Amino acid sequence: MLLTISARLRAQFESDLLSFILFDGDFAQELISLGRRDAQHRADEVLSFFSE
């Protein structure tokens, strides 16, 4: 029974976390900005990767 409760709590936590990550606009925007900055700083590596 404890394992069942634990599994349900974990599943609820994971779905809440996923919901937050996917639907929180500010969080998503920050991730997008971070990815863009990273790609800009590593532009030569990105171009090399896609040109091979």
LUMPARO-899016 format. One line per field, with one value per atom (N, C-alpha, C, O, CB): x, y, z; residue number from 1; atom name. Coordinates in pm, 1 decimal, always signed. Glycine has a CB too. Layout:
BEGIN
xx: c(X, ...)
yy: c(Y, ...)
zz: c(Z, ...)
seq: c(NUM, ...)
atom: c(CA, ...)
***
This chain:
BEGIN
xx: c(+82.5, +0.0, +86.7, +56.4, -93.7, +193.5, +281.8, +346.5, +366.1, +389.3, +379.6, +437.4, +338.3, +375.7, +484.2, +212.5, +108.1, +92.8, +83.6, -26.4, +90.2, +78.5, +201.0, +189.1, +61.7, +318.2, +442.1, +443.7, +483.9, +561.9, +400.6, +397.0, +299.6, +327.6, +358.3, +186.2, +87.4, +140.5, +122.9, -44.8, +205.0, +261.8, +371.9, +381.0, +317.2, +454.0, +561.4, +502.7, +547.8, +655.3, +403.9, +340.8, +276.7, +284.8, +235.6, +213.6, +152.0, +258.1, +240.8, +69.5, +368.8, +477.8, +534.7, +556.9, +588.7, +558.4, +615.2, +521.4, +566.8, +646.0, +392.9, +299.2, +287.7, +273.9, +160.9, +293.2, +291.4, +415.8, +406.9, +281.0, +532.0, +656.1, +652.6, +689.0, +775.8, +609.2, +600.0, +503.9, +532.5, +555.6, +391.9, +294.8, +355.8, +336.1, +169.5, +428.8, +493.3, +593.3, +595.8, +563.1, +675.4, +779.4, +718.4, +763.7, +873.9, +616.8, +559.5, +471.5, +463.3, +480.1, +406.3, +305.8, +338.0, +261.3, +178.4, +448.7, +487.3, +562.9, +676.9, +573.8, +501.0, +557.9, +691.7, +782.4, +462.9, +705.5, +831.7, +944.9, +1055.3, +818.7, +918.0, +1019.3, +1059.2, +1177.7, +968.5, +959.9, +987.4, +1065.9, +1158.9, +856.3, +1029.9, +1100.1, +1245.3, +1334.3, +1030.0, +1269.4, +1406.5, +1487.5, +1604.0, +1406.9, +1426.7, +1495.9, +1529.0, +1638.1, +1410.6, +1436.0, +1457.9, +1572.1, +1659.6, +1329.0, +1571.7, +1677.8, +1813.7, +1913.9, +1646.6, +1815.9, +1940.0, +1992.5, +2112.1, +1918.2, +1905.0, +1945.1, +1997.1, +2094.9, +1829.1, +1933.3, +1979.4, +2116.7, +2204.0, +1879.4, +2136.0, +2267.4, +2375.8, +2484.8, +2263.8, +2345.1, +2441.8, +2476.9, +2593.9, +2386.8, +2374.8, +2399.1, +2480.8, +2567.4, +2265.7, +2454.5, +2530.3, +2676.7, +2765.9, +2468.0, +2701.4, +2838.9, +2914.7, +3037.5, +2839.0, +2841.3, +2904.6, +2868.3, +2858.4, +2862.6, +2848.6, +2801.9, +2893.2, +2843.9, +2791.8, +3024.6, +3117.1, +3096.8, +3098.2, +3262.4, +3077.7, +3056.2, +2923.0, +2914.1, +3060.0, +2821.3, +2689.0, +2695.3, +2643.3, +2582.9, +2759.3, +2770.9, +2852.1, +2817.3, +2834.4, +2958.3, +3040.2, +2960.5, +2969.4, +3163.2, +2883.7, +2801.7, +2704.2, +2690.6, +2724.1, +2637.1, +2535.2, +2593.1, +2522.5, +2437.0, +2718.7, +2777.6, +2845.6, +2886.2, +2877.6, +2859.1, +2923.3, +2829.2, +2866.3, +2972.5)
yy: c(-119.7, +0.0, +125.8, +221.5, +0.0, +126.6, +243.3, +266.6, +381.0, +226.9, +158.9, +173.8, +235.7, +316.4, +39.2, +198.4, +254.6, +404.0, +483.1, +182.1, +442.1, +583.8, +659.8, +769.0, +600.9, +602.3, +664.9, +683.8, +789.2, +581.6, +583.4, +591.7, +699.2, +773.0, +456.4, +707.5, +810.8, +951.3, +1042.0, +788.7, +969.0, +1099.8, +1138.8, +1254.0, +1099.3, +1042.1, +1069.5, +1106.1, +1201.7, +947.5, +1032.0, +1061.4, +1200.0, +1273.2, +954.6, +1235.9, +1368.6, +1477.5, +1578.9, +1379.9, +1456.8, +1554.6, +1571.1, +1683.2, +1512.4, +1458.9, +1465.0, +1536.1, +1614.7, +1324.5, +1510.0, +1577.0, +1725.1, +1807.4, +1510.7, +1760.6, +1902.1, +1973.5, +2085.3, +1916.5, +1909.5, +1968.7, +1985.7, +2091.3, +1882.7, +1882.9, +1890.4, +2000.5, +2075.3, +1756.2, +2010.7, +2115.5, +2253.9, +2343.6, +2099.5, +2270.6, +2399.3, +2433.9, +2546.2, +2396.4, +2336.5, +2362.3, +2393.6, +2485.0, +2242.1, +2318.7, +2335.7, +2459.2, +2518.0, +2214.7, +2498.6, +2602.6, +2733.4, +2829.0, +2552.6, +2740.3, +2865.5, +2948.0, +2916.3, +2841.1, +3051.3, +3132.9, +3194.8, +3195.7, +3240.8, +3246.5, +3310.0, +3208.3, +3236.9, +3377.5, +3090.5, +2986.4, +2943.8, +2931.1, +2866.0, +2922.1, +2881.3, +2989.3, +2958.2, +2851.0, +3114.3, +3224.3, +3231.5, +3258.2, +3357.4, +3208.1, +3207.9, +3094.1, +3112.8, +3195.8, +2976.8, +2865.0, +2896.6, +2865.0, +2738.1, +2958.3, +2995.9, +3096.3, +3082.7, +3054.5, +3195.6, +3296.8, +3234.2, +3267.2, +3407.5, +3145.6, +3076.8, +2996.0, +2999.0, +2985.3, +2924.8, +2847.2, +2934.8, +2899.6, +2765.1, +3047.5, +3139.5, +3196.0, +3202.2, +3253.7, +3237.1, +3290.6, +3185.5, +3214.1, +3339.7, +3064.5, +2955.9, +2930.8, +2915.3, +2827.5, +2927.0, +2903.2, +3016.6, +2992.1, +2888.0, +3139.2, +3253.1, +3246.9, +3277.1, +3384.6, +3208.0, +3197.8, +3082.7, +3085.3, +3179.1, +2983.2, +2865.4, +2853.3, +2742.8, +2737.7, +2967.5, +2969.6, +2889.6, +2817.2, +3112.9, +2900.6, +2827.0, +2676.7, +2604.4, +2863.6, +2629.1, +2486.0, +2440.9, +2333.0, +2453.1, +2523.2, +2489.1, +2480.7, +2386.4, +2593.9, +2579.8, +2578.1, +2458.1, +2394.3, +2707.4, +2428.3, +2312.2, +2184.1, +2097.9, +2304.1, +2171.0, +2050.9, +2029.4, +1918.0, +2061.2, +2136.1, +2121.7, +2117.3, +2080.9, +2234.7, +2153.2, +2151.2, +2018.6, +1995.4, +2264.7, +1932.1, +1801.6, +1704.9, +1590.4, +1743.2)
zz: c(+0.0, +0.0, +0.0, -71.2, +120.9, +78.6, +79.6, -55.8, -96.8, +185.4, -125.1, -258.5, -355.0, -440.1, -311.5, -342.0, -427.9, -401.7, -495.6, -404.8, -276.2, -240.4, -289.2, -344.8, -87.3, -268.3, -312.4, -463.3, -512.6, -268.9, -535.8, -681.9, -727.9, -822.3, -742.5, -661.5, -698.6, -670.4, -751.7, -622.1, -556.0, -523.1, -621.7, -664.2, -380.2, -656.7, -752.3, -888.1, -951.2, -765.4, -933.1, -1061.6, -1060.1, -1158.7, -1095.3, -949.4, -938.7, -942.8, -1010.5, -809.1, -870.2, -870.5, -1010.5, -1056.2, -773.1, -1078.8, -1212.9, -1309.9, -1393.1, -1263.5, -1300.5, -1391.3, -1358.0, -1448.5, -1384.5, -1230.1, -1191.8, -1242.8, -1293.4, -1039.1, -1229.7, -1277.3, -1428.4, -1480.2, -1236.2, -1498.7, -1643.7, -1686.2, -1779.7, -1701.4, -1619.3, -1649.9, -1629.4, -1711.3, -1562.9, -1521.5, -1493.3, -1602.1, -1652.5, -1356.4, -1637.6, -1736.9, -1873.3, -1942.2, -1747.7, -1912.0, -2045.1, -2058.1, -2165.9, -2081.1, -1951.2, -1965.0, -1894.8, -1906.2, -1914.7, -1822.9, -1760.1, -1863.3, -1897.5, -1632.0, -1911.7, -2019.1, -1985.3, -2068.6, -2055.2, -1864.7, -1826.4, -1824.1, -1870.6, -1689.1, -1770.6, -1765.1, -1906.0, -1936.6, -1684.9, -1990.8, -2128.6, -2202.2, -2276.5, -2203.0, -2182.5, -2248.9, -2203.9, -2284.8, -2220.7, -2076.7, -2026.0, -2088.1, -2123.0, -1872.8, -2101.9, -2166.8, -2312.3, -2359.8, -2159.4, -2382.1, -2521.6, -2531.4, -2616.9, -2583.4, -2445.5, -2446.0, -2415.2, -2478.6, -2344.2, -2319.4, -2284.6, -2402.8, -2431.8, -2163.4, -2470.3, -2587.5, -2699.8, -2765.7, -2637.3, -2722.1, -2826.6, -2793.8, -2880.4, -2845.4, -2669.4, -2628.8, -2645.1, -2694.7, -2482.6, -2603.4, -2615.3, -2761.8, -2796.7, -2550.8, -2846.9, -2990.0, -3051.1, -3135.1, -3065.5, -3010.1, -3062.6, -3020.1, -3099.4, -3015.6, -2895.6, -2846.3, -2912.9, -2921.8, -2694.7, -2958.8, -3018.6, -3166.8, -3220.1, -2943.0, -3232.5, -3371.1, -3463.4, -3549.9, -3420.6, -3447.2, -3533.7, -3519.9, -3619.5, -3500.6, -3396.3, -3375.2, -3435.6, -3494.2, -3225.2, -3421.1, -3475.8, -3628.4, -3687.9, -3432.2, -3691.6, -3836.6, -3884.1, -3983.3, -3886.0, -3814.3, -3849.7, -3839.3, -3926.7, -3760.3, -3734.4, -3713.8, -3829.8, -3880.4, -3581.4, -3871.0, -3974.2, -4115.6, -4209.7, -3963.9, -4131.6, -4265.7, -4295.3, -4409.2, -4281.1, -4197.8, -4219.3, -4285.3, -4310.9, -4088.1)
seq: c(1, 1, 1, 1, 1, 2, 2, 2, 2, 2, 3, 3, 3, 3, 3, 4, 4, 4, 4, 4, 5, 5, 5, 5, 5, 6, 6, 6, 6, 6, 7, 7, 7, 7, 7, 8, 8, 8, 8, 8, 9, 9, 9, 9, 9, 10, 10, 10, 10, 10, 11, 11, 11, 11, 11, 12, 12, 12, 12, 12, 13, 13, 13, 13, 13, 14, 14, 14, 14, 14, 15, 15, 15, 15, 15, 16, 16, 16, 16, 16, 17, 17, 17, 17, 17, 18, 18, 18, 18, 18, 19, 19, 19, 19, 19, 20, 20, 20, 20, 20, 21, 21, 21, 21, 21, 22, 22, 22, 22, 22, 23, 23, 23, 23, 23, 24, 24, 24, 24, 24, 25, 25, 25, 25, 25, 26, 26, 26, 26, 26, 27, 27, 27, 27, 27, 28, 28, 28, 28, 28, 29, 29, 29, 29, 29, 30, 30, 30, 30, 30, 31, 31, 31, 31, 31, 32, 32, 32, 32, 32, 33, 33, 33, 33, 33, 34, 34, 34, 34, 34, 35, 35, 35, 35, 35, 36, 36, 36, 36, 36, 37, 37, 37, 37, 37, 38, 38, 38, 38, 38, 39, 39, 39, 39, 39, 40, 40, 40, 40, 40, 41, 41, 41, 41, 41, 42, 42, 42, 42, 42, 43, 43, 43, 43, 43, 44, 44, 44, 44, 44, 45, 45, 45, 45, 45, 46, 46, 46, 46, 46, 47, 47, 47, 47, 47, 48, 48, 48, 48, 48, 49, 49, 49, 49, 49, 50, 50, 50, 50, 50, 51, 51, 51, 51, 51, 52, 52, 52, 52, 52)
atom: c(N, CA, C, O, CB, N, CA, C, O, CB, N, CA, C, O, CB, N, CA, C, O, CB, N, CA, C, O, CB, N, CA, C, O, CB, N, CA, C, O, CB, N, CA, C, O, CB, N, CA, C, O, CB, N, CA, C, O, CB, N, CA, C, O, CB, N, CA, C, O, CB, N, CA, C, O, CB, N, CA, C, O, CB, N, CA, C, O, CB, N, CA, C, O, CB, N, CA, C, O, CB, N, CA, C, O, CB, N, CA, C, O, CB, N, CA, C, O, CB, N, CA, C, O, CB, N, CA, C, O, CB, N, CA, C, O, CB, N, CA, C, O, CB, N, CA, C, O, CB, N, CA, C, O, CB, N, CA, C, O, CB, N, CA, C, O, CB, N, CA, C, O, CB, N, CA, C, O, CB, N, CA, C, O, CB, N, CA, C, O, CB, N, CA, C, O, CB, N, CA, C, O, CB, N, CA, C, O, CB, N, CA, C, O, CB, N, CA, C, O, CB, N, CA, C, O, CB, N, CA, C, O, CB, N, CA, C, O, CB, N, CA, C, O, CB, N, CA, C, O, CB, N, CA, C, O, CB, N, CA, C, O, CB, N, CA, C, O, CB, N, CA, C, O, CB, N, CA, C, O, CB, N, CA, C, O, CB, N, CA, C, O, CB, N, CA, C, O, CB, N, CA, C, O, CB, N, CA, C, O, CB)
***
